[in-house]
Amino acid sequence: MDRTNKPEQFLVLTDAWGILRKYLNADEDSCNQALKDYDNLHNSFGSDFAKDIAIACVNEIDRIVRNKEKGNGKTR
């Protein structure tokens, strides 16, 4: 994908979705790597928007993992 002339928000969301998709089947062991990936995302853009999106995605991964631990497997 050509990333030139794209608004920062588009780039943040695209990158964040790529990371989230990787961790949709996350378990407790992969949470630390997810945190590192989202920290890198935030650092690469350095904006409040990137920080907020990263936090929202980390919270979503946490919710997925907690639901799996409860045994209901719900992702929504």
DOFI-142343 format. One record per atom (N, C-alpha, C): residue number from 0; residue in one letter; chain; atom name; x, y negated, z. Coordinates in Angstrom, 3 decimals, always signed. Layout:
BEGIN
+-----+------+------+------+----------+----------+----------+
! pos ! code ! unit ! site !       xx !       yy !       zz !
+-----+------+------+------+----------+----------+----------+
! NUM !    a !    A !   CA !        X !        Y !        Z !
...
+-----+------+------+------+----------+----------+----------+
This chain:
BEGIN
+-----+------+------+------+----------+----------+----------+
! pos ! code ! unit ! site !       xx !       yy !       zz !
+-----+------+------+------+----------+----------+----------+
!   0 !    m !    A !    N !   +0.849 !   +1.179 !   +0.000 !
!   0 !    m !    A !   CA !   +0.000 !   +0.000 !   +0.000 !
!   0 !    m !    A !    C !   +0.890 !   -1.236 !   +0.000 !
!   1 !    d !    A !    N !   +0.535 !   -2.165 !   -0.800 !
!   1 !    d !    A !   CA !   +1.240 !   -3.436 !   -0.857 !
!   1 !    d !    A !    C !   +0.817 !   -4.284 !   +0.330 !
!   2 !    r !    A !    N !   +1.758 !   -4.584 !   +1.213 !
!   2 !    r !    A !   CA !   +1.460 !   -5.317 !   +2.436 !
!   2 !    r !    A !    C !   +1.635 !   -6.823 !   +2.273 !
!   3 !    t !    A !    N !   +2.092 !   -7.259 !   +1.127 !
!   3 !    t !    A !   CA !   +2.287 !   -8.690 !   +0.922 !
!   3 !    t !    A !    C !   +0.944 !   -9.384 !   +0.754 !
!   4 !    n !    A !    N !   +0.893 !  -10.576 !   +1.229 !
!   4 !    n !    A !   CA !   -0.297 !  -11.426 !   +1.119 !
!   4 !    n !    A !    C !   -1.528 !  -10.850 !   +1.817 !
!   5 !    k !    A !    N !   -1.331 !  -10.006 !   +2.808 !
!   5 !    k !    A !   CA !   -2.437 !   -9.490 !   +3.609 !
!   5 !    k !    A !    C !   -2.476 !  -10.260 !   +4.926 !
!   6 !    p !    A !    N !   -3.656 !  -10.579 !   +5.433 !
!   6 !    p !    A !   CA !   -3.735 !  -11.250 !   +6.732 !
!   6 !    p !    A !    C !   -3.162 !  -10.351 !   +7.832 !
!   7 !    e !    A !    N !   -2.582 !  -10.976 !   +8.828 !
!   7 !    e !    A !   CA !   -1.992 !  -10.212 !   +9.930 !
!   7 !    e !    A !    C !   -3.006 !   -9.273 !  +10.560 !
!   8 !    q !    A !    N !   -4.241 !   -9.705 !  +10.719 !
!   8 !    q !    A !   CA !   -5.255 !   -8.863 !  +11.349 !
!   8 !    q !    A !    C !   -5.447 !   -7.568 !  +10.566 !
!   9 !    f !    A !    N !   -5.455 !   -7.660 !   +9.257 !
!   9 !    f !    A !   CA !   -5.591 !   -6.474 !   +8.415 !
!   9 !    f !    A !    C !   -4.428 !   -5.518 !   +8.656 !
!  10 !    l !    A !    N !   -3.227 !   -6.062 !   +8.705 !
!  10 !    l !    A !   CA !   -2.041 !   -5.237 !   +8.907 !
!  10 !    l !    A !    C !   -2.038 !   -4.583 !  +10.287 !
!  11 !    v !    A !    N !   -2.417 !   -5.339 !  +11.308 !
!  11 !    v !    A !   CA !   -2.487 !   -4.791 !  +12.669 !
!  11 !    v !    A !    C !   -3.494 !   -3.657 !  +12.721 !
!  12 !    l !    A !    N !   -4.680 !   -3.888 !  +12.194 !
!  12 !    l !    A !   CA !   -5.726 !   -2.866 !  +12.236 !
!  12 !    l !    A !    C !   -5.346 !   -1.627 !  +11.437 !
!  13 !    t !    A !    N !   -4.732 !   -1.828 !  +10.298 !
!  13 !    t !    A !   CA !   -4.299 !   -0.695 !   +9.480 !
!  13 !    t !    A !    C !   -3.256 !   +0.139 !  +10.216 !
!  14 !    d !    A !    N !   -2.266 !   -0.524 !  +10.792 !
!  14 !    d !    A !   CA !   -1.225 !   +0.194 !  +11.536 !
!  14 !    d !    A !    C !   -1.799 !   +0.855 !  +12.786 !
!  15 !    a !    A !    N !   -2.677 !   +0.145 !  +13.485 !
!  15 !    a !    A !   CA !   -3.278 !   +0.694 !  +14.708 !
!  15 !    a !    A !    C !   -4.121 !   +1.925 !  +14.383 !
!  16 !    w !    A !    N !   -4.868 !   +1.879 !  +13.298 !
!  16 !    w !    A !   CA !   -5.676 !   +3.033 !  +12.905 !
!  16 !    w !    A !    C !   -4.778 !   +4.218 !  +12.568 !
!  17 !    g !    A !    N !   -3.675 !   +3.980 !  +11.900 !
!  17 !    g !    A !   CA !   -2.748 !   +5.061 !  +11.581 !
!  17 !    g !    A !    C !   -2.238 !   +5.755 !  +12.833 !
!  18 !    i !    A !    N !   -1.938 !   +4.976 !  +13.850 !
!  18 !    i !    A !   CA !   -1.476 !   +5.546 !  +15.116 !
!  18 !    i !    A !    C !   -2.619 !   +6.281 !  +15.811 !
!  19 !    l !    A !    N !   -3.779 !   +5.647 !  +15.878 !
!  19 !    l !    A !   CA !   -4.923 !   +6.268 !  +16.562 !
!  19 !    l !    A !    C !   -5.286 !   +7.594 !  +15.907 !
!  20 !    r !    A !    N !   -5.304 !   +7.618 !  +14.597 !
!  20 !    r !    A !   CA !   -5.640 !   +8.844 !  +13.868 !
!  20 !    r !    A !    C !   -4.683 !   +9.978 !  +14.251 !
!  21 !    k !    A !    N !   -3.417 !   +9.630 !  +14.466 !
!  21 !    k !    A !   CA !   -2.412 !  +10.622 !  +14.845 !
!  21 !    k !    A !    C !   -2.707 !  +11.238 !  +16.217 !
!  22 !    y !    A !    N !   -3.371 !  +10.469 !  +17.090 !
!  22 !    y !    A !   CA !   -3.604 !  +10.921 !  +18.459 !
!  22 !    y !    A !    C !   -5.062 !  +11.263 !  +18.759 !
!  23 !    l !    A !    N !   -5.894 !  +11.425 !  +17.747 !
!  23 !    l !    A !   CA !   -7.295 !  +11.760 !  +17.992 !
!  23 !    l !    A !    C !   -7.459 !  +13.110 !  +18.681 !
!  24 !    n !    A !    N !   -6.479 !  +13.972 !  +18.532 !
!  24 !    n !    A !   CA !   -6.494 !  +15.264 !  +19.214 !
!  24 !    n !    A !    C !   -5.430 !  +15.301 !  +20.301 !
!  25 !    a !    A !    N !   -5.197 !  +14.161 !  +20.913 !
!  25 !    a !    A !   CA !   -4.129 !  +14.023 !  +21.902 !
!  25 !    a !    A !    C !   -4.383 !  +14.872 !  +23.133 !
!  26 !    d !    A !    N !   -3.286 !  +15.198 !  +23.793 !
!  26 !    d !    A !   CA !   -3.359 !  +15.816 !  +25.108 !
!  26 !    d !    A !    C !   -2.474 !  +14.991 !  +26.039 !
!  27 !    e !    A !    N !   -2.455 !  +15.369 !  +27.291 !
!  27 !    e !    A !   CA !   -1.713 !  +14.594 !  +28.292 !
!  27 !    e !    A !    C !   -0.245 !  +14.420 !  +27.906 !
!  28 !    d !    A !    N !   +0.332 !  +15.437 !  +27.297 !
!  28 !    d !    A !   CA !   +1.749 !  +15.393 !  +26.936 !
!  28 !    d !    A !    C !   +2.064 !  +14.361 !  +25.855 !
!  29 !    s !    A !    N !   +1.120 !  +14.069 !  +24.997 !
!  29 !    s !    A !   CA !   +1.387 !  +13.133 !  +23.907 !
!  29 !    s !    A !    C !   +1.058 !  +11.680 !  +24.258 !
!  30 !    c !    A !    N !   +0.510 !  +11.451 !  +25.440 !
!  30 !    c !    A !   CA !   +0.117 !  +10.090 !  +25.818 !
!  30 !    c !    A !    C !   +1.307 !   +9.136 !  +25.918 !
!  31 !    n !    A !    N !   +2.431 !   +9.603 !  +26.440 !
!  31 !    n !    A !   CA !   +3.593 !   +8.731 !  +26.548 !
!  31 !    n !    A !    C !   +4.090 !   +8.276 !  +25.180 !
!  32 !    q !    A !    N !   +4.074 !   +9.179 !  +24.204 !
!  32 !    q !    A !   CA !   +4.495 !   +8.792 !  +22.861 !
!  32 !    q !    A !    C !   +3.501 !   +7.815 !  +22.249 !
!  33 !    a !    A !    N !   +2.225 !   +7.996 !  +22.510 !
!  33 !    a !    A !   CA !   +1.216 !   +7.058 !  +22.014 !
!  33 !    a !    A !    C !   +1.461 !   +5.669 !  +22.592 !
!  34 !    l !    A !    N !   +1.770 !   +5.606 !  +23.876 !
!  34 !    l !    A !   CA !   +2.080 !   +4.315 !  +24.499 !
!  34 !    l !    A !    C !   +3.276 !   +3.656 !  +23.824 !
!  35 !    k !    A !    N !   +4.300 !   +4.434 !  +23.541 !
!  35 !    k !    A !   CA !   +5.485 !   +3.884 !  +22.865 !
!  35 !    k !    A !    C !   +5.130 !   +3.375 !  +21.468 !
!  36 !    d !    A !    N !   +4.313 !   +4.145 !  +20.762 !
!  36 !    d !    A !   CA !   +3.920 !   +3.738 !  +19.408 !
!  36 !    d !    A !    C !   +3.146 !   +2.421 !  +19.438 !
!  37 !    y !    A !    N !   +2.232 !   +2.284 !  +20.390 !
!  37 !    y !    A !   CA !   +1.462 !   +1.046 !  +20.471 !
!  37 !    y !    A !    C !   +2.291 !   -0.109 !  +21.012 !
!  38 !    d !    A !    N !   +3.263 !   +0.173 !  +21.857 !
!  38 !    d !    A !   CA !   +4.180 !   -0.867 !  +22.301 !
!  38 !    d !    A !    C !   +4.990 !   -1.383 !  +21.114 !
!  39 !    n !    A !    N !   +5.425 !   -0.478 !  +20.267 !
!  39 !    n !    A !   CA !   +6.143 !   -0.881 !  +19.052 !
!  39 !    n !    A !    C !   +5.255 !   -1.705 !  +18.133 !
!  40 !    l !    A !    N !   +3.992 !   -1.314 !  +18.016 !
!  40 !    l !    A !   CA !   +3.053 !   -2.082 !  +17.195 !
!  40 !    l !    A !    C !   +2.949 !   -3.511 !  +17.717 !
!  41 !    h !    A !    N !   +2.725 !   -3.634 !  +19.019 !
!  41 !    h !    A !   CA !   +2.598 !   -4.966 !  +19.609 !
!  41 !    h !    A !    C !   +3.877 !   -5.766 !  +19.404 !
!  42 !    n !    A !    N !   +5.010 !   -5.156 !  +19.645 !
!  42 !    n !    A !   CA !   +6.279 !   -5.864 !  +19.501 !
!  42 !    n !    A !    C !   +6.569 !   -6.267 !  +18.063 !
!  43 !    s !    A !    N !   +6.142 !   -5.459 !  +17.116 !
!  43 !    s !    A !   CA !   +6.421 !   -5.795 !  +15.716 !
!  43 !    s !    A !    C !   +5.619 !   -7.000 !  +15.240 !
!  44 !    f !    A !    N !   +4.433 !   -7.200 !  +15.799 !
!  44 !    f !    A !   CA !   +3.626 !   -8.354 !  +15.408 !
!  44 !    f !    A !    C !   +3.750 !   -9.490 !  +16.419 !
!  45 !    g !    A !    N !   +3.826 !   -9.157 !  +17.692 !
!  45 !    g !    A !   CA !   +4.019 !  -10.159 !  +18.731 !
!  45 !    g !    A !    C !   +2.847 !  -11.094 !  +18.967 !
!  46 !    s !    A !    N !   +1.667 !  -10.724 !  +18.505 !
!  46 !    s !    A !   CA !   +0.515 !  -11.614 !  +18.662 !
!  46 !    s !    A !    C !   -0.426 !  -11.089 !  +19.736 !
!  47 !    d !    A !    N !   -1.269 !  -11.981 !  +20.229 !
!  47 !    d !    A !   CA !   -2.298 !  -11.568 !  +21.193 !
!  47 !    d !    A !    C !   -3.262 !  -10.573 !  +20.557 !
!  48 !    f !    A !    N !   -3.559 !  -10.765 !  +19.289 !
!  48 !    f !    A !   CA !   -4.461 !   -9.851 !  +18.593 !
!  48 !    f !    A !    C !   -3.875 !   -8.441 !  +18.576 !
!  49 !    a !    A !    N !   -2.599 !   -8.314 !  +18.239 !
!  49 !    a !    A !   CA !   -1.953 !   -7.000 !  +18.209 !
!  49 !    a !    A !    C !   -1.950 !   -6.379 !  +19.600 !
!  50 !    k !    A !    N !   -1.718 !   -7.193 !  +20.619 !
!  50 !    k !    A !   CA !   -1.733 !   -6.690 !  +21.995 !
!  50 !    k !    A !    C !   -3.117 !   -6.166 !  +22.359 !
!  51 !    d !    A !    N !   -4.154 !   -6.936 !  +22.043 !
!  51 !    d !    A !   CA !   -5.520 !   -6.531 !  +22.374 !
!  51 !    d !    A !    C !   -5.932 !   -5.253 !  +21.647 !
!  52 !    i !    A !    N !   -5.567 !   -5.144 !  +20.393 !
!  52 !    i !    A !   CA !   -5.891 !   -3.939 !  +19.619 !
!  52 !    i !    A !    C !   -5.128 !   -2.742 !  +20.172 !
!  53 !    a !    A !    N !   -3.857 !   -2.940 !  +20.515 !
!  53 !    a !    A !   CA !   -3.054 !   -1.860 !  +21.082 !
!  53 !    a !    A !    C !   -3.664 !   -1.360 !  +22.393 !
!  54 !    i !    A !    N !   -4.078 !   -2.279 !  +23.239 !
!  54 !    i !    A !   CA !   -4.696 !   -1.905 !  +24.517 !
!  54 !    i !    A !    C !   -5.997 !   -1.138 !  +24.278 !
!  55 !    a !    A !    N !   -6.803 !   -1.608 !  +23.361 !
!  55 !    a !    A !   CA !   -8.063 !   -0.921 !  +23.066 !
!  55 !    a !    A !    C !   -7.810 !   +0.502 !  +22.558 !
!  56 !    c !    A !    N !   -6.810 !   +0.667 !  +21.724 !
!  56 !    c !    A !   CA !   -6.505 !   +1.991 !  +21.191 !
!  56 !    c !    A !    C !   -5.937 !   +2.914 !  +22.270 !
!  57 !    v !    A !    N !   -5.083 !   +2.391 !  +23.128 !
!  57 !    v !    A !   CA !   -4.551 !   +3.197 !  +24.235 !
!  57 !    v !    A !    C !   -5.694 !   +3.630 !  +25.148 !
!  58 !    n !    A !    N !   -6.618 !   +2.727 !  +25.422 !
!  58 !    n !    A !   CA !   -7.781 !   +3.080 !  +26.246 !
!  58 !    n !    A !    C !   -8.616 !   +4.177 !  +25.585 !
!  59 !    e !    A !    N !   -8.747 !   +4.120 !  +24.279 !
!  59 !    e !    A !   CA !   -9.513 !   +5.132 !  +23.551 !
!  59 !    e !    A !    C !   -8.816 !   +6.489 !  +23.641 !
!  60 !    i !    A !    N !   -7.514 !   +6.511 !  +23.477 !
!  60 !    i !    A !   CA !   -6.769 !   +7.765 !  +23.588 !
!  60 !    i !    A !    C !   -6.905 !   +8.326 !  +25.000 !
!  61 !    d !    A !    N !   -6.825 !   +7.460 !  +25.987 !
!  61 !    d !    A !   CA !   -7.000 !   +7.888 !  +27.378 !
!  61 !    d !    A !    C !   -8.380 !   +8.506 !  +27.584 !
!  62 !    r !    A !    N !   -9.398 !   +7.887 !  +27.014 !
!  62 !    r !    A !   CA !  -10.761 !   +8.408 !  +27.141 !
!  62 !    r !    A !    C !  -10.873 !   +9.783 !  +26.483 !
!  63 !    i !    A !    N !  -10.263 !   +9.939 !  +25.322 !
!  63 !    i !    A !   CA !  -10.280 !  +11.222 !  +24.624 !
!  63 !    i !    A !    C !   -9.642 !  +12.301 !  +25.486 !
!  64 !    v !    A !    N !   -8.491 !  +11.993 !  +26.054 !
!  64 !    v !    A !   CA !   -7.772 !  +12.967 !  +26.876 !
!  64 !    v !    A !    C !   -8.577 !  +13.318 !  +28.123 !
!  65 !    r !    A !    N !   -9.157 !  +12.310 !  +28.786 !
!  65 !    r !    A !   CA !   -9.956 !  +12.582 !  +29.987 !
!  65 !    r !    A !    C !  -11.158 !  +13.457 !  +29.663 !
!  66 !    n !    A !    N !  -11.810 !  +13.200 !  +28.527 !
!  66 !    n !    A !   CA !  -12.961 !  +14.021 !  +28.135 !
!  66 !    n !    A !    C !  -12.548 !  +15.459 !  +27.850 !
!  67 !    k !    A !    N !  -11.387 !  +15.641 !  +27.242 !
!  67 !    k !    A !   CA !  -10.902 !  +16.997 !  +27.000 !
!  67 !    k !    A !    C !  -10.627 !  +17.708 !  +28.316 !
!  68 !    e !    A !    N !  -10.058 !  +16.985 !  +29.266 !
!  68 !    e !    A !   CA !   -9.753 !  +17.582 !  +30.570 !
!  68 !    e !    A !    C !  -11.032 !  +17.973 !  +31.310 !
!  69 !    k !    A !    N !  -12.098 !  +17.218 !  +31.102 !
!  69 !    k !    A !   CA !  -13.382 !  +17.556 !  +31.708 !
!  69 !    k !    A !    C !  -14.009 !  +18.756 !  +31.029 !
!  70 !    g !    A !    N !  -13.524 !  +19.064 !  +29.848 !
!  70 !    g !    A !   CA !  -14.018 !  +20.225 !  +29.135 !
!  70 !    g !    A !    C !  -15.171 !  +19.966 !  +28.201 !
!  71 !    n !    A !    N !  -15.581 !  +18.693 !  +28.073 !
!  71 !    n !    A !   CA !  -16.706 !  +18.453 !  +27.175 !
!  71 !    n !    A !    C !  -16.259 !  +18.139 !  +25.751 !
!  72 !    g !    A !    N !  -15.004 !  +17.831 !  +25.558 !
!  72 !    g !    A !   CA !  -14.469 !  +17.620 !  +24.225 !
!  72 !    g !    A !    C !  -15.058 !  +16.472 !  +23.455 !
!  73 !    k !    A !    N !  -15.895 !  +15.661 !  +24.071 !
!  73 !    k !    A !   CA !  -16.501 !  +14.533 !  +23.361 !
!  73 !    k !    A !    C !  -15.435 !  +13.504 !  +23.026 !
!  74 !    t !    A !    N !  -15.548 !  +12.955 !  +21.832 !
!  74 !    t !    A !   CA !  -14.660 !  +11.867 !  +21.449 !
!  74 !    t !    A !    C !  -15.432 !  +10.568 !  +21.289 !
!  75 !    r !    A !    N !  -16.707 !  +10.594 !  +21.584 !
!  75 !    r !    A !   CA !  -17.516 !   +9.378 !  +21.476 !
!  75 !    r !    A !    C !  -18.169 !   +9.078 !  +22.795 !
+-----+------+------+------+----------+----------+----------+
